[in-house]
């Protein structure tokens, strides 16, 4: 039985025919008993930028919206339809910081599953972490849904100040890989 935090838990009516026979069909789907339409839920793609400079700092910001409003975060966001992960990452960096990064400047690191509550539904995402190395301390201007940006030292990095569990896990993994 689907739990209340499942992305399809609140969906009771078929989006094709409107019938109320939209029932659970395995752990990741609902199927309409009237028209036969089956809807599968899969994780939504999101990106996270680990932007580090040659001064030993990482660019961080503050979340302006829930979930985790007021906590630290990294630049990133959802990948749009018909967009590659790299294009989405570059767009999010530009939208949230004003920095222009080319896809060839990104280095894929790893992914982390995430549960992202939004509008009363828990969206399941797969957060794709990319590293971006920059020279000096480029001026970054907070825009979109991220609050003030700041460069903070990698030494003694405050992972506990980050509000999203997937970002905390990703930062722990990033720093553990740097020690190898």
C-alpha positions in Angstrom: 0.0 0.0 0.0 1.3 3.5 -0.9 2.4 5.5 2.0 1.2 9.2 2.4 4.7 10.5 1.3 4.5 8.6 -2.0 4.3 11.0 -5.0 1.1 9.2 -6.3 -0.7 8.9 -3.0 -3.0 11.9 -3.5 -3.7 11.1 -7.1 -7.1 9.4 -7.2 -8.5 10.2 -10.6 -7.3 9.1 -14.0 -5.7 12.1 -15.9 -6.9 10.6 -19.2 -10.6 9.8 -18.6 -11.2 11.3 -15.2 -12.5 8.0 -13.7 -12.1 7.5 -9.9 -10.8 4.0 -10.6 -7.1 5.1 -10.6 -5.8 2.4 -8.3 -2.3 1.4 -7.1 -0.5 -0.8 -9.6 2.7 -1.9 -8.0 5.1 0.3 -5.9 5.6 3.0 -8.5 2.4 3.2 -10.5 -1.4 3.7 -10.6 -3.6 2.2 -13.3 -7.1 3.2 -14.4 -9.7 0.5 -14.1 -11.9 2.3 -16.6 -9.6 3.1 -19.6 -6.5 1.0 -18.7 -4.0 4.0 -18.6 -1.1 3.3 -16.3 1.0 6.1 -14.9 4.5 5.3 -13.6 6.3 7.7 -11.3 10.0 8.1 -11.7 12.4 10.5 -10.0 12.6 14.0 -11.4 16.0 15.1 -12.5 17.7 17.9 -10.5 21.2 19.4 -10.5 23.5 20.6 -7.8 26.6 22.7 -8.4 29.7 22.3 -6.3 31.5 25.5 -7.4 35.0 25.7 -6.0 37.7 28.2 -6.6 41.5 28.0 -6.6 41.5 29.9 -3.2 40.1 26.8 -1.4 36.5 28.1 -1.2 33.0 26.9 -2.3 30.1 29.1 -3.4 27.1 28.7 -1.2 23.8 30.4 -0.9 20.7 30.6 1.3 17.3 29.0 0.5 14.6 31.7 0.1 11.7 29.1 -0.1 10.6 26.0 1.5 11.6 23.3 1.9 14.4 24.2 4.3 13.9 28.0 3.9 16.7 30.0 5.5 19.3 27.2 5.5 22.4 27.0 3.4 22.2 25.5 -0.1 24.2 25.0 -3.2 23.2 26.4 -6.6 21.0 24.1 -8.5 17.5 23.1 -9.4 15.2 21.0 -11.6 16.2 20.0 -15.2 13.6 21.3 -17.7 11.9 19.2 -20.3 14.1 18.6 -23.5 17.2 19.9 -21.6 20.3 17.8 -20.9 21.5 17.6 -17.3 24.5 19.7 -18.4 22.3 22.4 -20.0 20.1 22.4 -16.9 23.1 22.8 -14.6 24.5 25.7 -16.6 21.1 27.4 -16.8 20.6 27.0 -13.0 24.1 28.4 -12.3 23.4 31.4 -14.6 19.9 32.0 -13.2 20.9 31.7 -9.5 24.4 33.3 -9.5 24.9 35.1 -12.8 28.0 33.1 -13.5 28.4 31.9 -17.1 29.6 28.3 -17.2 30.0 26.2 -20.3 28.9 22.5 -20.3 32.6 21.6 -20.9 33.5 23.2 -17.6 31.3 20.8 -15.6 32.6 17.6 -14.1 29.9 15.0 -13.2 30.6 13.7 -9.6 27.7 11.4 -8.5 24.0 11.3 -7.8 21.9 11.3 -4.6 18.2 10.4 -4.3 16.1 13.1 -2.6 12.6 13.6 -1.2 11.6 17.2 -2.0 8.3 18.3 -0.4 6.5 20.7 -2.7 2.8 21.9 -2.7 1.8 19.1 -0.3 3.4 16.3 -2.4 6.7 14.7 -1.8 8.6 14.8 -5.2 11.2 12.1 -5.6 14.3 13.5 -7.3 17.6 12.2 -8.4 20.1 15.0 -7.7 23.0 15.0 -10.1 26.1 16.7 -8.6 28.6 18.5 -10.8 31.8 20.2 -9.8 32.8 23.5 -11.4 36.3 24.9 -10.8 36.8 28.6 -11.2 39.8 30.9 -10.9 39.8 33.5 -8.2 36.6 34.7 -6.6 34.2 35.6 -9.5 31.5 38.0 -8.5 28.2 36.0 -8.1 24.9 37.8 -7.8 22.1 35.9 -6.0 19.0 35.7 -8.2 15.9 33.6 -8.7 15.1 31.5 -5.6 18.4 31.6 -3.8 19.3 34.2 -1.2 22.7 35.9 -0.7 25.7 34.0 -2.1 29.0 33.7 -0.3 32.3 32.0 -0.8 33.2 29.9 2.3 36.4 28.1 3.0 36.6 24.3 2.3 38.5 23.9 5.6 36.0 23.5 8.4 33.1 23.5 5.9 29.7 23.7 7.7 27.8 20.8 6.2 25.4 20.8 9.1 24.0 24.2 8.0 22.6 22.8 4.8 18.9 22.1 5.1 18.4 19.5 2.4 19.4 16.0 3.3 20.5 15.1 -0.2 22.8 18.1 -0.3 24.3 17.2 3.1 24.9 13.6 2.0 26.4 14.9 -1.3 28.7 17.2 0.5 29.8 14.5 2.8 30.5 12.3 -0.1 32.3 15.1 -2.0 34.6 15.8 1.0 35.3 12.1 1.6 36.4 11.7 -2.0 38.7 14.7 -1.8 40.6 13.0 1.0 41.4 10.0 -1.2 
